Amino acid sequence: MEKFTKLNTTAVPLPMEDIDTDQIIPARFLKATTREGFGDNLFRDWRYNQDDSPKDFILNNKTYSGEILVAGKNFGCGSSREHAAWALYDYGFRVVVSSFFADIFKGNALNNGLLPITVSPEFLNDLFLSIEQNPKTDVIVDLEAQRITILDNGKSEDFEIDPYKKMCLINGYDDIDYLISKKDKIEAFEKTQVIF
Amino acid sequence: MKKTLFDKIWEQHIVDTVDGGRNILYIDKHFIHEVTSPQAFAGLEKRGVPLFRKEKIVATADHNVPTLNQHLPIVDPLSRTQVNTLIENCEKFGIELYGLGHQYQGIVHVIGPELGITRPGMTIVCGDSHTSTHGAFGSIAFGIGTSQVEQVMTTQCLLLQKPKRMRITIDGELQNGVLSKDIILYILSKLTASGGTGYFIEYAGSTIRSLSMEARMTICNMSIEMGARGGLIAPDEKTFDYIRGRKFAPQGDKFDEAVAHWKTLFTDEDAEFDKEYHFQAEDIAPMVTYGTNPGMGIKINEAIPAPVDLGNTKSYDKSLEYMNFKTGNSLIGQKVNYVFIGSCTNSRIEDLRLVADFVNGKSKAENTTVWIVPGSKQVQLQAQKEGLDKIFEAAGFELREPGCSACLGMNEDKIPKGEYCISTSNRNFEGRQGPGARTILASPLMAAATAVMGEIVDVRSLL
């Protein structure tokens, strides 16, 4: 996993609520056996018509770009497909900001170096407004300090992150490295366990 | 200390606790399928670590598989590659596979219970969000991402923050024509698509107790649609009776020993939940969804409501525009050309029996195409044994071969653009059943009634 410490970039606004993982990456594109290449089909049916011509969608609008996606509440609901996190990352996003994330998506994102930041509904609204007013406004994400700042107006907010997950992101570690180091304990547990 | 059922099972599986409170949780059973496992197997090889406990994994092919001519090679080259990759990986790592052509093949959440693999008190995971289905047996079962599939493959454990506990109690007697699917769609309409996020739900109350195991599975199945990681129901005599004698269930004395343990799995009186809801069964009617998330449901006799948040109607407007519905509309009389009866929510033998019982002597409307996709080979064979296939055939309903099918349209079973489909599946997301398809979620009875009438009806008027 790539390390993540600090990011300073413009952001792409997607002010829809309940964006499910079927929208992020439709099921018919889950047929690959590797993790790469899903970015091409990120938000496929919102981005393209069936004849592959582009639709009027934010990712097709050259005014907006950057490594941060800002979305409405309950982002990533639905299917557990990790392909959603892979697609966002592969497209070039490193951070998703919302006022509320679905559990499985959040976990999947963190396991792939994609930082989900939960902000207050007020700050989310500020963020949407700031980007609308100036699409080139920079947003700074400081993971160490757990703080997100809108450069244009200086508004900022602290965000929560599980300390263990923070350590993983900063160092580029993943859960498997950690769990493998606990093999002895796991084997000892198995000796005591009865499964009916 | 009074404990909930969830606490008891969770605590029995804690290997260790990490700084910050995360638990290393031991996983008893791991189901895998062709879509979310290949990258995990590749990950193992890349790291050069072995598969830790192959005997705790069961594999099947379900998401991609065709539902016609399963004896022939899969036509779609990408689907074929994915299914073949699963076969190769299972061979290489020594994993039990119930692939195409195997008598136990089927949707992963249908075969686990029917083979007696799913049992009370277990921790069960699968790279599929509807793993919550298995909670109907009083187990902690939940969907995971592919990185976690790899974690379980390497260590049989997951590193997790314990979810909060919610209890939803439903008491009373259901009206005629109201099924467990209606119960969960009703709960969803009250709690919304995010109302369960961060929680693990226990379903309780006299109504839940009165339901069969298969009906309970339908409820637990859709826990994820509220954002909950999973849902569970305390095991009882119905649970034990269901498991008794199944292929992989404990047999003889072992079974009695197991039942003795399973009887300890209940929520202590006065145990505390982080959140509680109570509903009355009599208030529930046949349900239909009108929008593009499963929380957007109404009773069949209700009109489409105005958005809850009048200050921000963007998502609501987009949803109704996609469905081509308007606030205040009733769905009764809505012409529907496609009917899908299947998916891990409603594809079990009881679902098929209900549908057959309803359509016996009737036939489908001229405008409807009706697909019945059994949840497993066992369900298909049982339906044939009972002659349900003959009833379906006479009614013009097409009984296909098992798989996930039109629930997510990964195979050829897609609903055309702009068409409505009344579906017994679990998600009405945009494009879920095919690009531009419009999904209306409902019970198998409502779907069968629509198939016969060619438009949406209140099934109670036909009973």
Contacts between the chains, C-beta under 8 A, distances in Angstrom:
chain1	res1	chain2	res2	distance
A	15	B	314	6.5
A	16	B	314	6.6
A	16	B	315	5.2
A	16	B	318	6.8
A	17	B	312	7.8
A	17	B	314	7.8
A	17	B	315	4.2
A	18	B	193	5.6
A	18	B	194	7.2
A	18	B	293	5.1
A	18	B	315	6.2
A	20	B	293	6.9
A	20	B	427	7.6
A	20	B	429	4.8
A	22	B	408	7.6
A	22	B	427	7.0
A	22	B	429	4.3
A	22	B	430	7.2
A	22	B	431	6.5
A	22	B	432	5.3
A	23	B	429	6.8
A	23	B	430	6.2
A	23	B	431	7.5
A	26	B	431	5.7
A	26	B	435	7.5
A	27	B	63	7.8
A	27	B	408	4.2
A	27	B	409	6.2
A	27	B	410	4.8
A	27	B	432	7.4
A	28	B	409	6.5
A	28	B	410	6.1
A	30	B	35	5.3
A	30	B	63	7.8
A	30	B	410	6.8
A	31	B	35	7.6
A	31	B	64	6.9
A	31	B	76	7.9
A	31	B	78	3.8
A	31	B	79	6.0
A	31	B	81	7.4
A	31	B	82	5.3
A	31	B	410	7.3
A	32	B	78	7.5
A	33	B	38	3.8
A	33	B	39	7.0
A	33	B	42	7.2
A	33	B	81	6.7
A	33	B	82	6.2
A	33	B	85	5.1
A	34	B	38	7.7
A	34	B	39	6.5
A	34	B	42	6.9
A	35	B	39	5.1
A	35	B	146	8.0
A	45	B	430	6.8
A	45	B	431	4.8
A	45	B	435	5.5
A	45	B	436	8.0
A	50	B	417	7.1
A	50	B	435	5.8
A	50	B	436	7.6
A	72	B	315	6.6
A	73	B	194	7.1
A	74	B	193	6.4
A	74	B	194	4.2
A	74	B	197	7.4
A	74	B	227	7.0
A	77	B	193	5.8
A	77	B	194	6.6
A	77	B	227	6.0
A	77	B	293	7.3
A	78	B	129	7.0
A	78	B	224	7.9
A	78	B	225	8.0
A	78	B	427	6.3
A	78	B	429	6.2
A	79	B	128	7.8
A	79	B	129	5.3
A	79	B	408	7.8
A	79	B	427	7.7
A	80	B	36	7.4
A	80	B	127	6.3
A	80	B	128	6.1
A	80	B	129	4.0
A	80	B	143	3.9
A	80	B	144	6.3
A	80	B	145	5.7
A	81	B	35	7.6
A	81	B	36	6.7
A	81	B	145	7.6
A	82	B	36	7.0
A	82	B	39	7.7
A	82	B	127	7.7
A	82	B	145	3.7
A	82	B	146	4.2
A	82	B	147	6.2
A	83	B	146	8.0
A	85	B	145	7.3
A	100	B	194	6.3
A	100	B	197	7.1
A	102	B	194	7.3
A	102	B	197	6.2
A	102	B	227	5.5
A	103	B	163	7.8
A	103	B	197	5.9
A	103	B	198	6.6
A	103	B	227	6.6
A	103	B	229	5.7
A	104	B	129	6.2
A	104	B	143	6.0
A	104	B	144	7.3
A	104	B	145	6.3
A	104	B	224	7.9
A	104	B	229	7.4
A	107	B	144	7.9
A	107	B	145	6.3
A	107	B	148	7.2
A	108	B	145	3.8
A	108	B	146	7.9
A	108	B	147	6.8
A	111	B	145	6.4
A	111	B	147	3.8
A	111	B	148	7.2
A	112	B	147	6.8
A	162	B	20	6.0
A	162	B	22	7.2
A	162	B	161	6.6
A	163	B	19	7.0
A	163	B	20	4.5
A	164	B	18	6.1
A	164	B	19	6.7
A	164	B	20	4.7
A	164	B	22	5.7
A	164	B	159	7.7
A	174	B	147	6.9
A	175	B	147	7.3
A	175	B	148	7.7
A	175	B	151	5.4
A	175	B	158	7.7
A	175	B	159	4.8
A	176	B	43	7.8
A	176	B	47	7.1
A	176	B	49	7.9
A	176	B	147	7.7
A	176	B	150	6.2
A	176	B	151	5.4
A	176	B	154	5.6
A	176	B	155	7.4
A	178	B	18	7.8
A	178	B	159	6.6
A	179	B	24	6.8
A	179	B	151	5.8
A	179	B	154	6.8
A	179	B	155	4.2
A	179	B	157	5.6
A	179	B	159	6.3
A	180	B	49	6.7
A	180	B	154	6.2
A	180	B	155	6.2
A	182	B	15	7.2
A	182	B	16	6.2
A	182	B	24	6.1
A	182	B	155	7.3
A	182	B	157	7.5
A	183	B	155	6.7
A	185	B	15	5.6
A	185	B	16	5.2
A	185	B	24	7.4
A	186	B	15	5.5
A	186	B	24	7.3
A	186	B	26	7.1
A	186	B	155	5.8
A	186	B	156	6.6
A	186	B	157	5.7
A	189	B	15	4.4
A	189	B	26	5.9
A	190	B	26	7.5
A	190	B	156	7.8
A	193	B	26	6.9
A	194	B	261	7.9
A	195	B	28	5.3
A	195	B	122	6.8
A	196	B	119	6.5
A	196	B	120	7.5
A	196	B	121	6.3
A	196	B	250	6.5
A	196	B	257	7.0
A	196	B	258	3.8
A	196	B	261	4.8
A	196	B	262	6.7
